[in-house]
Amino acid sequence: MPVQQESLDGLNTDHLQADLKGRSVRGGLLTLTSQGAQFLIQSIATVVLARLLTPANFGLVAMVSTVTGLATAFADLGLSEATIQRKEISHDQVSVLFWINVAIGLGLMLVTAALAPVLARFYRDPRLVNITLLLSLTFLIGGLRVQPDALLKRQMRFSSLAIRDVASYALAVPVAITMAWRGAGYWALVALPLTLNLTQMVLSWVMVRWRPGLPRRDAEVGSMIAFGGNVAASYFIITVSRSADNVLIGWYSGAGPLGLYSRACNLLMLPVRQLSALAASVAIPAFSRIQGDPERFARYYLRAVNLIMWISAPVFGFLFVAAQPVIVLVLGNQWRAAAPVFQILAISALGQLLLESTIWLFVSRGHSQQLLRLLLIISPIIVGSYAIGLPFGIKGVALSGSLVLLAILPWMLKFAFRGTNLTLERLGRALLYPIALCLAGVFLAELALHLIAPQRIFSQLPVVALSFAAAYSLSAFIPPVREEIMSLRKLSSELRPSSQTV
């Protein structure tokens, strides 16, 4: 097949409409399997690296990654979402977007490298210069992979994405562990994202059925750049909000407390990121295809949120109750001081997932300006909450940030629902049973720990697990809960393969 024709076939999405719901569900299953494998590999990396390295090692790299993460959010200029969301797109348009992404990646790499001495002076640690120089390479690598990634998602090629992601982690994590075992220290943490991003970039190009052409002035990408710019600015603001706590702690308290806080945060955010990435990878392409049908759009959203809550609520409820044994088991006894932070952050974990879901609504409908407007309002509030908690240590930062997020979440959701058939009342009905059962599990687990009072820290884990299992088993006797669980099981009928490949 000629290269030009193959590239055009890689842009077409007409075949997705015939089996969009089934493709979305099967794609979700594939992505869930992939995310599960990635979660397992990352968990192994977390356990092993936490025992081979010190909190200060993690704190040093976190000082750089929290700052470079701000540029990462802006690195693709939102042009991946522009490619995914647009109903019709041409080869010339994607080619122009590709070269823009490459130019942005190169520019960010050079700017980050130039800022290396500035970061070293800000944090008062000269080791940050070389760390920053190496991590700056991720921007150029990222610029090269933006459009291939976007086209794979636009085509809903979930099996290709799953293979790519699992293979990349399967290579990057052993590289990092081997370096740490041989005494490389914090360089092992630098090697992990570099190896991961490079492998994903190479595999994306191998899998995608598209090759860029030379940029043309008449490609008419102005509206896509405007849309993408708003999305990129929104992601940048989100990253500022999420990174501000790390930046403030690193500046105020140093590498040691930052290492404790960042490990607790990253360990908790690992399942949050896995679930949100799973949902977004399926929801945004699917919602983009049905944006013209408001009621169908609303039903898909509520169904997706309901399913995510049934999966995530018991996980975060368990982590809230068993915070200390989980931290000691996963990270080791030297990280015990991170347990209170881990427990506090678990309070807002479900809120983080709901906040992520608002991004699907804005991006899939092409309403990037409204997303940007919302984030410009809430970002100063969230950053301010971290500053308020700073004098009270890392627990104060975690508590103030969590409480403020939960307080403003209903207003954020109401804003995101404008122009749709969604309401807070409909969302509340979708969340009622999974949240209520989670709270029941927390109550029963806390009661069991108080009555049984296991002396050994690891004896607490089976007590908490059995308490949650009992709570969820007893819920089967409540007819509305039983009906909702049975309705979720009906999704299995939609997993039957169709004539199209996923």
C-alpha positions as MATLAB code, in Angstrom:
seq = 'MPVQQESLDGLNTDHLQADLKGRSVRGGLLTLTSQGAQFLIQSIATVVLARLLTPANFGLVAMVSTVTGLATAFADLGLSEATIQRKEISHDQVSVLFWINVAIGLGLMLVTAALAPVLARFYRDPRLVNITLLLSLTFLIGGLRVQPDALLKRQMRFSSLAIRDVASYALAVPVAITMAWRGAGYWALVALPLTLNLTQMVLSWVMVRWRPGLPRRDAEVGSMIAFGGNVAASYFIITVSRSADNVLIGWYSGAGPLGLYSRACNLLMLPVRQLSALAASVAIPAFSRIQGDPERFARYYLRAVNLIMWISAPVFGFLFVAAQPVIVLVLGNQWRAAAPVFQILAISALGQLLLESTIWLFVSRGHSQQLLRLLLIISPIIVGSYAIGLPFGIKGVALSGSLVLLAILPWMLKFAFRGTNLTLERLGRALLYPIALCLAGVFLAELALHLIAPQRIFSQLPVVALSFAAAYSLSAFIPPVREEIMSLRKLSSELRPSSQTV';
ca = [
       0.000    0.000    0.000;
       1.422    3.428   -0.880;
       2.577    5.484    2.102;
       0.126    8.310    1.328;
      -2.878    5.957    1.177;
      -1.767    4.168    4.353;
      -1.508    7.525    6.122;
      -5.041    8.436    5.013;
      -6.374    5.095    6.302;
      -4.748    5.877    9.640;
      -6.929    9.004    9.958;
     -10.334    7.529    9.085;
     -12.819    6.869   11.927;
     -16.014    6.054    9.989;
     -15.791    2.367   10.841;
     -15.944    3.139   14.588;
     -19.584    4.254   14.498;
     -20.955    0.806   13.666;
     -19.957   -0.693   17.009;
     -18.988    2.292   19.154;
     -20.459    1.023   22.425;
     -19.067   -2.483   22.061;
     -15.701   -1.152   20.924;
     -15.611    1.204   23.918;
     -16.379   -1.593   26.370;
     -13.895   -4.027   24.826;
     -11.356   -1.245   24.618;
     -11.983   -0.495   28.262;
     -11.354   -4.144   29.129;
      -8.102   -4.158   27.153;
      -7.005   -0.891   28.705;
      -7.960   -2.146   32.161;
      -5.807   -5.226   31.616;
      -2.960   -3.023   30.424;
      -3.334   -0.644   33.355;
      -3.406   -3.602   35.721;
      -0.144   -4.916   34.289;
       1.408   -1.446   34.466;
       0.190   -1.065   38.043;
       1.807   -4.359   38.975;
       5.119   -3.423   37.345;
       5.108    0.059   38.882;
       4.250   -1.422   42.277;
       7.252   -3.716   42.011;
       9.398   -0.708   41.112;
       8.024    1.243   44.076;
       8.671   -1.578   46.535;
      12.197   -2.368   45.319;
      13.429    1.188   44.720;
      12.095    2.364   48.095;
      14.341   -0.223   49.751;
      17.405    0.450   47.615;
      17.239    4.255   47.782;
      16.722    6.866   50.514;
      13.965    9.477   50.938;
      16.550   12.142   50.060;
      17.213   10.411   46.699;
      13.513   10.620   45.847;
      13.353   14.183   47.149;
      16.189   15.322   44.858;
      14.526   13.992   41.713;
      11.122   15.266   42.876;
      12.590   18.786   43.101;
      13.319   18.663   39.381;
      10.378   16.584   38.183;
       7.805   18.809   39.867;
       9.226   21.808   38.020;
       9.792   20.081   34.664;
       6.294   18.637   35.018;
       4.941   22.144   34.562;
       6.513   22.316   31.109;
       5.453   18.744   30.327;
       1.812   19.752   30.702;
       2.316   22.364   27.982;
       4.652   20.277   25.823;
       2.166   19.050   23.203;
       0.176   22.344   23.093;
      -2.976   20.258   23.484;
      -2.642   19.154   19.854;
      -3.095   15.481   20.706;
      -6.590   16.254   22.034;
      -7.243   18.383   18.944;
      -6.427   15.392   16.726;
      -8.573   13.005   18.788;
     -11.582   15.303   19.166;
     -11.904   16.588   15.581;
     -14.537   14.800   13.499;
     -12.620   15.170   10.223;
      -8.883   15.719    9.843;
      -6.490   15.621    6.869;
      -2.983   14.255    6.397;
      -1.613   17.770    5.856;
      -3.164   18.989    9.085;
      -1.671   16.183   11.180;
       1.704   16.742    9.512;
       1.699   20.420   10.471;
       0.714   19.520   14.036;
       3.527   16.979   14.182;
       6.192   19.521   13.237;
       4.757   22.020   15.714;
       5.030   19.414   18.460;
       8.630   18.627   17.527;
       9.536   22.331   17.580;
       7.886   22.791   20.980;
       9.678   19.738   22.382;
      13.037   20.990   21.163;
      12.393   24.475   22.535;
      11.343   23.181   25.950;
      14.402   20.953   26.101;
      16.705   23.945   25.506;
      14.847   26.191   27.963;
      14.874   23.513   30.673;
      18.591   22.909   30.175;
      19.231   26.654   30.503;
      17.229   26.734   33.754;
      19.274   23.970   35.392;
      21.561   26.396   37.337;
      18.508   28.396   38.425;
      16.880   25.301   39.958;
      20.120   24.402   41.717;
      20.278   27.849   43.332;
      16.544   27.854   44.198;
      16.797   24.541   46.078;
      20.404   25.180   47.201;
      21.738   21.878   45.814;
      24.273   21.770   42.901;
      23.448   18.134   42.087;
      20.231   19.326   40.468;
      22.116   20.776   37.470;
      22.990   17.418   35.884;
      19.647   15.876   36.859;
      17.810   18.695   35.079;
      20.001   18.459   31.974;
      19.241   14.770   31.521;
      15.520   15.036   32.259;
      15.225   17.843   29.691;
      15.635   15.192   26.959;
      12.130   13.905   27.736;
      10.655   17.002   26.066;
      12.199   16.269   22.669;
      11.211   12.599   22.953;
       7.684   13.645   23.897;
       7.394   16.019   20.936;
       8.199   13.183   18.557;
       5.488   10.889   19.934;
       2.509   13.249   20.420;
       0.792   12.768   17.046;
       1.444    9.005   16.695;
      -0.072    8.555   20.156;
      -3.045   10.747   19.252;
      -3.746    8.817   16.038;
      -3.667    5.480   17.864;
      -6.225    6.847   20.346;
      -8.332    8.465   17.615;
      -8.548    5.085   15.881;
      -9.368    3.475   19.260;
      -6.550    0.969   18.702;
      -6.539   -0.078   22.317;
      -4.695   -3.348   21.829;
      -1.740   -1.545   20.239;
      -1.683    1.015   23.047;
      -1.834   -1.730   25.671;
       1.073   -3.660   24.154;
       3.141   -0.494   23.825;
       2.625    0.659   27.395;
       3.211   -2.690   29.081;
       6.333   -3.360   27.006;
       7.732    0.074   27.842;
       7.301   -0.411   31.577;
       8.650   -3.954   31.356;
      11.883   -2.510   29.957;
      12.200    0.738   31.946;
      11.591   -0.654   35.427;
      14.310   -3.373   35.294;
      16.766   -0.758   34.003;
      16.034    1.501   36.986;
      16.152   -1.348   39.522;
      19.456   -2.643   38.130;
      21.018    0.821   38.345;
      19.793    1.298   41.925;
      21.070   -2.149   42.943;
      24.503   -1.286   41.557;
      24.690    1.891   43.605;
      23.652    4.509   41.055;
      21.493    6.284   43.655;
      19.170    8.971   42.340;
      20.372    8.365   38.758;
      18.193    5.249   38.742;
      15.164    7.510   39.195;
      16.357    9.689   36.317;
      16.806    6.683   34.028;
      13.264    5.430   34.610;
      11.297    8.193   32.778;
      13.960    8.529   30.075;
      13.847    4.825   29.208;
      10.052    4.720   29.462;
       9.451    7.703   27.168;
      12.028    6.642   24.596;
      10.586    3.123   24.351;
       7.014    4.406   24.047;
       8.040    6.821   21.312;
       9.752    4.112   19.242;
       6.872    1.645   19.609;
       4.268    4.293   18.745;
       5.995    4.945   15.417;
       6.244    1.224   14.719;
       2.510    0.733   15.321;
       0.903    3.814   13.770;
      -0.221    3.696   10.124;
       0.870    7.238    9.345;
       4.013    9.121    8.359;
       4.339   12.928    8.374;
       4.747   15.007    5.271;
       6.329   18.423    4.921;
       4.380   21.244    6.614;
       2.071   23.263    4.340;
       0.746   26.771    4.980;
      -2.705   25.986    3.575;
      -3.357   23.119    6.009;
      -5.888   25.215    7.972;
      -4.895   24.242   11.504;
      -5.666   27.595   13.149;
      -8.817   26.414   14.921;
      -7.067   23.230   16.086;
      -4.154   25.217   17.499;
      -6.585   27.540   19.306;
      -8.444   24.539   20.748;
      -5.199   22.791   21.656;
      -3.732   25.932   23.184;
      -6.644   26.195   25.591;
      -6.323   22.510   26.479;
      -2.563   22.847   26.982;
      -3.025   25.912   29.168;
      -5.600   23.949   31.175;
      -3.243   21.007   31.657;
      -0.503   23.441   32.643;
      -2.726   24.961   35.330;
      -3.715   21.487   36.575;
      -0.047   20.557   36.834;
       0.734   23.782   38.685;
      -1.979   22.926   41.193;
      -0.722   19.378   41.622;
       2.961   20.321   41.798;
       2.678   23.343   44.067;
       2.639   21.214   47.214;
       5.905   19.495   46.232;
       7.585   22.760   45.228;
       6.557   24.498   48.457;
       7.612   21.591   50.678;
      10.958   21.234   48.890;
      11.650   24.948   49.272;
      10.366   25.191   52.862;
      11.494   21.887   54.381;
      14.151   20.340   52.097;
      14.697   16.996   50.367;
      13.957   14.687   53.329;
      10.370   15.783   54.105;
       9.702   16.193   50.385;
      10.830   12.616   49.798;
       8.369   11.354   52.434;
       5.512   13.462   51.084;
       6.176   12.726   47.404;
       6.385    8.945   47.991;
       3.126    8.927   49.950;
       1.478   11.058   47.268;
       2.859    9.028   44.363;
       1.912    5.713   45.975;
      -1.676    6.864   46.448;
      -1.870    8.606   43.087;
      -0.654    5.473   41.298;
      -4.124    3.838   41.294;
      -5.729    7.260   40.681;
      -3.573    7.810   37.581;
      -4.129    4.265   36.364;
      -7.903    4.554   36.654;
      -8.078    8.070   35.207;
      -5.788    7.148   32.315;
      -7.894    4.056   31.640;
     -11.119    6.036   31.662;
      -9.802    8.994   29.649;
      -8.273    6.821   26.937;
     -11.692    5.272   26.273;
     -14.044    8.095   27.262;
     -12.620   11.025   25.288;
     -12.582    9.276   21.866;
     -15.995    7.669   22.500;
     -17.619   10.844   23.857;
     -16.186   12.822   20.936;
     -18.029   10.543   18.513;
     -21.421   11.020   20.277;
     -21.177   14.684   21.289;
     -24.182   15.500   19.090;
     -26.544   13.257   21.124;
     -26.909   14.946   24.572;
     -28.875   12.210   26.348;
     -26.676    9.403   25.062;
     -23.650   11.490   26.046;
     -25.026   11.904   29.600;
     -25.817    8.204   29.976;
     -22.334    7.200   28.838;
     -20.755    9.623   31.321;
     -22.854    8.452   34.267;
     -22.237    4.815   33.379;
     -18.480    5.399   33.194;
     -18.367    7.282   36.518;
     -20.523    4.656   38.235;
     -18.251    1.848   37.064;
     -15.095    3.715   38.134;
     -16.538    4.338   41.588;
     -17.463    0.683   42.075;
     -13.858   -0.223   41.261;
     -12.065    2.556   43.135;
     -14.150    3.257   46.252;
     -13.295    0.007   48.086;
      -9.634    0.394   47.115;
      -9.279    3.861   48.605;
     -11.442    2.981   51.595;
      -9.121    0.068   52.347;
      -6.024    2.270   51.907;
      -7.461    4.892   54.257;
      -7.951    2.397   57.098;
      -4.774    0.364   56.472;
      -2.474    3.296   55.666;
       0.319    2.470   58.103;
       0.691   -1.269   57.377;
       0.472   -0.580   53.633;
       3.257    2.022   53.808;
       5.526   -0.206   55.911;
       4.822   -3.258   53.750;
       5.301   -1.495   50.417;
       8.029    1.038   51.155;
       9.733   -0.284   54.283;
      10.002    0.809   57.901;
      12.123    3.874   57.055;
       9.028    5.381   55.383;
       6.694    4.982   58.393;
       6.463    8.775   58.816;
       4.747    8.971   55.408;
       1.730    6.936   56.634;
      -0.300    9.868   58.074;
       0.140   11.819   54.826;
      -0.940    8.754   52.851;
      -4.081    8.391   54.968;
      -5.021   12.064   54.670;
      -4.572   12.075   50.891;
      -6.807    8.990   50.609;
      -9.695   11.194   51.778;
      -9.683   13.156   48.517;
      -8.735   10.345   46.107;
     -12.281    9.841   44.813;
     -12.601   13.596   44.422;
      -9.503   13.556   42.230;
     -11.144   10.985   39.961;
     -14.307   13.072   39.661;
     -12.207   16.134   38.867;
     -10.531   14.167   36.073;
     -13.951   13.276   34.658;
     -14.778   16.949   34.079;
     -11.877   17.104   31.630;
     -13.534   14.396   29.489;
     -16.677   16.524   29.272;
     -14.929   19.689   28.149;
     -12.394   18.133   25.774;
     -14.775   15.699   24.037;
     -17.257   18.541   23.328;
     -14.536   20.917   22.136;
     -15.177   23.359   25.013;
     -11.553   24.052   25.885;
     -12.210   27.702   26.746;
     -14.682   26.745   29.469;
     -12.182   24.250   30.887;
      -9.494   26.911   30.991;
     -11.864   29.385   32.642;
     -12.780   26.879   35.353;
      -9.156   26.039   36.132;
      -8.109   29.682   36.279;
     -10.633   30.098   39.090;
      -9.867   27.001   41.163;
      -6.078   26.807   40.772;
      -5.265   29.779   43.054;
      -7.620   28.316   45.669;
      -5.857   24.933   45.646;
      -2.349   26.433   45.681;
      -3.402   28.737   48.505;
      -4.611   25.758   50.523;
      -1.132   24.214   50.323;
       0.471   27.457   51.486;
      -1.908   27.603   54.467;
      -0.907   24.098   55.555;
       2.839   24.603   55.036;
       3.678   25.816   58.587;
       2.033   22.658   59.985;
       4.358   20.281   58.139;
       3.631   17.758   55.430;
       0.482   16.540   57.215;
      -0.859   20.079   57.274;
      -0.282   20.486   53.533;
      -2.038   17.180   52.787;
      -5.023   17.959   55.024;
      -5.654   21.510   53.831;
      -5.337   20.505   50.171;
      -7.710   17.543   50.547;
     -10.401   19.453   52.414;
     -10.394   22.402   50.019;
     -10.660   20.113   46.976;
     -13.682   18.314   48.418;
     -15.293   21.632   49.383;
     -15.138   23.118   45.871;
     -15.778   19.885   43.941;
     -19.613   20.216   43.725;
     -19.328   23.673   42.204;
     -16.715   22.441   39.678;
     -18.989   19.581   38.617;
     -21.987   21.881   38.269;
     -19.943   24.196   36.059;
     -18.768   21.262   33.900;
     -22.369   20.029   33.442;
     -23.529   23.257   31.782;
     -24.886   22.635   28.292;
     -25.382   18.900   28.922;
     -28.225   16.747   30.256;
     -26.175   16.045   33.372;
     -27.111   17.330   36.836;
     -25.669   16.922   40.322;
     -28.801   14.945   41.206;
     -28.225   12.400   38.414;
     -24.557   12.138   39.380;
     -25.503   11.677   43.027;
     -27.722    8.715   42.120;
     -24.826    7.168   40.182;
     -22.461    7.612   43.156;
     -24.844    6.735   46.001;
     -24.344    2.987   46.392;
     -20.579    2.703   45.727;
     -19.824    5.594   48.122;
     -22.246    4.352   50.797;
     -20.744    0.862   50.711;
     -17.234    2.305   50.921;
     -18.176    4.262   54.062;
     -19.797    1.155   55.524;
     -16.591   -0.789   54.882;
     -14.509    1.920   56.560;
     -16.804    1.932   59.613;
     -16.790   -1.859   59.912;
     -12.996   -2.061   59.488;
     -12.332    0.620   62.103;
     -14.728   -1.137   64.497;
     -13.016   -4.496   63.926;
      -9.575   -2.999   64.545;
     -10.825   -1.427   67.788;
     -12.428   -4.639   69.057;
      -9.787   -7.134   67.929;
      -6.809   -4.768   68.438;
      -4.189   -6.825   66.559;
      -0.751   -6.210   68.061;
       1.387   -6.830   64.986;
       1.118   -4.205   62.270;
       0.732   -6.728   59.453;
      -2.067   -8.511   61.315;
      -4.166   -5.424   60.654;
      -4.265   -6.028   56.889;
      -6.374   -9.235   56.905;
      -8.703   -7.698   59.531;
      -9.341   -4.670   57.316;
      -9.669   -6.790   54.167;
     -12.187   -9.176   55.779;
     -14.187   -6.222   57.117;
     -14.553   -4.738   53.644;
     -15.376   -8.160   52.201;
     -18.108   -8.583   54.824;
     -19.576   -5.150   54.136;
     -19.751   -5.737   50.396;
     -21.102   -9.270   50.833;
     -23.900   -8.076   53.108;
     -24.843   -5.448   50.537;
     -26.049   -8.247   48.247;
     -29.134   -8.480   50.490;
     -30.135   -4.883   49.651;
     -32.305   -5.067   46.477;
     -31.294   -1.717   44.873;
     -27.604   -2.466   45.376;
     -28.036   -5.988   44.026;
     -29.809   -4.638   40.939;
     -27.048   -2.112   40.253;
     -24.324   -4.743   40.592;
     -26.237   -7.086   38.280;
     -26.569   -4.296   35.708;
     -22.788   -3.961   35.683;
     -22.482   -7.672   34.964;
     -24.545   -7.175   31.825;
     -21.552   -5.392   30.312;
     -20.018   -8.815   29.783;
     -22.478   -9.425   26.959;
     -20.939   -6.480   25.135;
     -17.463   -8.021   25.246;
     -18.241  -10.368   22.393;
     -15.863   -9.689   19.516;
     -17.280   -7.908   16.505;
     -16.114   -8.037   12.925;
     -13.929   -4.972   13.532;
     -10.723   -5.263   15.422;
     -10.211   -3.147   18.503;
];
